[in-house]
Amino acid sequence: MISIRSQPNLACLSNRLCREIKLPVKKLLVQFKEHADVALIRHFDILYIQQGISRVPVSERLELLPTLIHGIAADCNKSPQHASQLFHLMLRLLVHFKLPPRGSKEDGELRSALNLEGDDGAFLAQWFGKLILFTNARGSAAGSVPTCPGLSAEDCKFLTLYGNPDAWDPSTTSGLNLTETKALVARTLASGMFTDGEKFMPALFASADTNSRVSEVGEDILKRVTQTQDLEDPKLVEHLLNLYLGS
């Protein structure tokens, strides 16, 4: 019979074992992608992926990037909350991803290597831009969502994992540093992962950032892509006016 005194020690041991168990993250991610219409399966898949990804070697984590990115725009149409979790996971993986030299053969093939198809590139570029605009990551209680100029309430929900206080707390296992992540996405935007059209708006946001590590990359991207953009395009002008005036 287990004594009452031994139960706390057993609980500690159980918690430690749970933290050390290596979950089949790759299989869980594939299962998540293959069951787009089964909410219960996807809920538990993403839960265990989030818990297990930090226990997987970095090399194995990076192998997940193409699978994670592929179809992320469609994932958002199915469930913005799941897409928010996938986007945050992708940012955690990009921290360890070594971008190829700009203009190299590997850079030119990066989009296909990472399995970006359809609307995925535009989706990621759009959210990279919104992340660069995001400023108020801290100071919110659990379950609450900060507000930020230039972003809607839904945008802020997406970027904070729907009010998760750990999302931008680098002292937690899954938390990210906002300043470092903005610099990371700016560098990623400059790569061959995105087309010139996808880069333009987020690069414009980056060029106005107060952090020179972000703004200098944004300005450099703008110099390269502005020549390919029709700056008199009515949709682009309307978009810029909405950003300036608010909508």
Legacy VTK file of the C-alpha trace (Angstrom):
# vtk DataFile Version 3.0
C-alpha trace
ASCII
DATASET POLYDATA
POINTS 247 float
0.000 0.000 0.000
1.267 3.512 -0.890
1.571 5.750 2.135
0.149 9.274 2.092
3.635 10.704 2.571
4.933 9.032 -0.576
2.194 10.403 -2.823
3.745 13.873 -3.336
7.033 12.234 -4.326
5.201 10.018 -6.803
3.410 13.030 -8.249
6.746 14.825 -8.753
8.199 11.739 -10.395
5.156 11.418 -12.665
5.394 15.060 -13.741
9.100 14.701 -14.462
8.523 11.574 -16.556
5.766 13.344 -18.520
8.170 16.169 -19.306
10.847 13.726 -20.480
8.671 11.485 -22.670
9.512 11.939 -26.361
6.263 12.304 -28.259
5.944 11.298 -31.964
5.718 14.941 -33.059
6.190 14.282 -36.770
3.412 11.689 -36.895
1.154 13.942 -34.856
1.738 16.814 -37.278
1.009 14.625 -40.304
-2.145 13.350 -38.607
-3.167 16.949 -37.854
-2.797 17.907 -41.515
-4.607 14.822 -42.786
-7.693 15.283 -40.578
-8.711 18.816 -41.453
-12.382 18.110 -40.731
-11.997 16.311 -37.386
-11.764 19.031 -34.763
-11.214 16.691 -31.800
-8.229 14.928 -33.402
-6.680 18.247 -34.430
-7.190 19.698 -30.943
-5.234 16.926 -29.230
-2.654 16.683 -32.016
-1.693 20.348 -31.729
-1.707 20.107 -27.925
0.794 17.232 -27.906
2.876 18.791 -30.697
3.296 21.945 -28.604
4.278 19.907 -25.572
6.639 17.559 -27.380
8.460 19.745 -29.885
11.002 21.077 -27.370
12.041 17.476 -26.533
12.903 16.706 -30.163
16.472 17.318 -31.427
16.830 20.553 -33.397
17.645 18.681 -36.618
14.374 16.757 -36.357
12.427 19.918 -35.537
13.684 21.598 -38.704
12.503 18.623 -40.758
8.966 19.534 -39.658
9.032 22.989 -41.264
7.829 22.008 -44.781
4.977 19.916 -43.362
3.999 22.619 -40.910
4.047 25.415 -43.503
2.283 23.525 -46.290
-1.414 24.384 -46.308
-1.211 26.847 -43.398
-3.517 29.293 -45.217
-6.152 26.565 -45.528
-5.603 25.659 -41.869
-6.528 29.243 -40.965
-9.750 28.991 -42.949
-10.608 25.881 -40.956
-9.599 27.268 -37.562
-7.824 30.596 -36.937
-6.915 29.382 -33.450
-5.149 26.298 -34.801
-3.414 28.427 -37.449
-2.259 30.773 -34.683
-0.667 27.833 -32.878
0.969 26.596 -36.080
2.293 30.086 -36.845
3.815 30.346 -33.376
5.355 26.875 -33.725
6.836 27.905 -37.067
8.434 30.960 -35.447
9.971 28.697 -32.808
11.466 26.517 -35.545
12.725 29.460 -37.620
14.933 30.453 -34.678
17.073 27.407 -35.521
16.782 27.645 -39.318
19.865 28.842 -41.172
18.866 30.959 -44.152
20.979 30.392 -47.290
23.027 33.321 -48.663
20.830 35.766 -50.556
20.953 35.214 -54.299
22.423 31.718 -53.998
20.949 28.687 -55.718
19.654 27.450 -52.362
17.964 30.807 -51.773
16.258 30.616 -55.152
14.979 27.130 -54.328
13.951 27.937 -50.748
10.266 28.431 -51.533
9.926 24.969 -53.061
12.203 23.401 -50.432
9.880 24.647 -47.694
6.814 23.466 -49.610
5.099 26.846 -49.989
2.205 26.456 -52.400
-0.977 28.327 -53.244
-1.760 31.066 -50.737
0.762 29.932 -48.117
3.453 32.470 -49.062
1.004 35.373 -49.092
-0.471 34.209 -45.779
2.906 34.035 -44.033
4.108 37.338 -45.496
0.911 39.029 -44.330
1.322 37.733 -40.784
5.016 38.570 -40.740
3.969 42.132 -41.542
1.360 42.143 -38.789
3.904 40.743 -36.351
6.265 43.610 -37.200
3.432 46.054 -36.397
2.634 44.266 -33.127
4.007 46.132 -30.106
2.061 45.322 -26.951
3.036 41.747 -26.162
3.212 42.120 -22.389
1.192 43.551 -19.582
-1.950 41.498 -20.226
-3.545 39.075 -17.811
-4.176 35.472 -18.808
-7.034 35.260 -21.282
-6.960 38.962 -22.163
-5.759 40.335 -25.477
-3.690 43.530 -25.897
-4.580 46.235 -28.379
-2.168 47.615 -30.940
-2.396 50.485 -33.474
-2.664 49.217 -37.026
-4.024 45.813 -36.010
-7.532 44.573 -35.372
-8.606 42.771 -32.212
-8.611 39.498 -34.182
-5.050 40.149 -35.363
-3.916 40.611 -31.768
-5.722 37.446 -30.713
-3.947 35.501 -33.436
-0.508 36.850 -32.498
-0.994 36.189 -28.773
-2.295 32.635 -29.179
-5.706 33.966 -28.201
-4.657 35.543 -24.928
-1.929 33.097 -23.861
0.398 35.095 -21.537
3.301 32.710 -22.286
3.304 33.411 -26.026
5.749 36.331 -25.760
7.404 35.495 -22.465
10.899 34.182 -23.322
11.356 32.868 -19.778
8.812 30.106 -20.505
9.481 26.924 -22.466
7.465 27.945 -25.521
7.652 31.741 -25.181
9.386 33.956 -27.732
11.216 37.264 -27.486
9.255 39.807 -29.563
12.241 41.996 -30.477
14.351 39.039 -31.611
11.433 37.489 -33.486
10.786 40.690 -35.426
14.436 40.752 -36.510
14.125 37.083 -37.467
11.030 37.531 -39.648
12.601 40.584 -41.326
15.605 38.476 -42.360
13.294 35.704 -43.504
11.267 38.145 -45.605
14.460 39.098 -47.450
14.985 35.501 -48.566
13.763 33.627 -51.630
10.963 32.203 -49.516
8.715 35.039 -50.720
7.933 36.742 -54.020
8.489 40.476 -54.509
4.754 41.112 -54.349
4.469 39.270 -51.028
7.445 41.146 -49.570
6.326 44.682 -50.353
3.846 45.501 -47.560
5.691 43.772 -44.681
8.945 45.354 -45.884
7.229 48.755 -45.771
6.207 48.104 -42.158
9.703 46.887 -41.311
11.328 49.985 -42.811
9.478 52.155 -40.271
10.336 50.015 -37.236
12.197 51.694 -34.380
14.680 48.799 -34.189
17.469 49.322 -36.734
17.927 45.548 -37.054
14.415 45.470 -38.529
14.262 48.805 -40.342
17.564 48.382 -42.201
16.444 45.015 -43.581
13.058 46.488 -44.496
14.648 49.396 -46.364
16.938 47.041 -48.246
14.015 44.832 -49.289
12.029 47.882 -50.431
14.896 49.050 -52.658
14.905 45.656 -54.344
11.173 45.077 -54.765
9.782 48.572 -55.426
10.957 48.410 -59.038
8.703 45.419 -59.676
5.592 46.914 -58.034
2.881 49.011 -59.663
2.628 51.784 -57.074
-0.437 53.194 -58.834
-2.395 49.968 -58.528
-5.839 50.959 -57.100
-5.926 48.053 -54.647
-2.491 48.914 -53.296
-3.390 52.602 -52.953
-6.641 51.711 -51.171
-4.775 49.371 -48.832
-2.236 52.077 -47.963
-4.996 54.628 -47.340
-6.841 52.221 -45.056
-3.659 51.665 -43.072
-3.031 55.387 -42.793
-6.581 56.494 -41.997
-7.723 53.400 -40.143
-10.575 51.131 -41.139
LINES 1 248
247 0 1 2 3 4 5 6 7 8 9 10 11 12 13 14 15 16 17 18 19 20 21 22 23 24 25 26 27 28 29 30 31 32 33 34 35 36 37 38 39 40 41 42 43 44 45 46 47 48 49 50 51 52 53 54 55 56 57 58 59 60 61 62 63 64 65 66 67 68 69 70 71 72 73 74 75 76 77 78 79 80 81 82 83 84 85 86 87 88 89 90 91 92 93 94 95 96 97 98 99 100 101 102 103 104 105 106 107 108 109 110 111 112 113 114 115 116 117 118 119 120 121 122 123 124 125 126 127 128 129 130 131 132 133 134 135 136 137 138 139 140 141 142 143 144 145 146 147 148 149 150 151 152 153 154 155 156 157 158 159 160 161 162 163 164 165 166 167 168 169 170 171 172 173 174 175 176 177 178 179 180 181 182 183 184 185 186 187 188 189 190 191 192 193 194 195 196 197 198 199 200 201 202 203 204 205 206 207 208 209 210 211 212 213 214 215 216 217 218 219 220 221 222 223 224 225 226 227 228 229 230 231 232 233 234 235 236 237 238 239 240 241 242 243 244 245 246
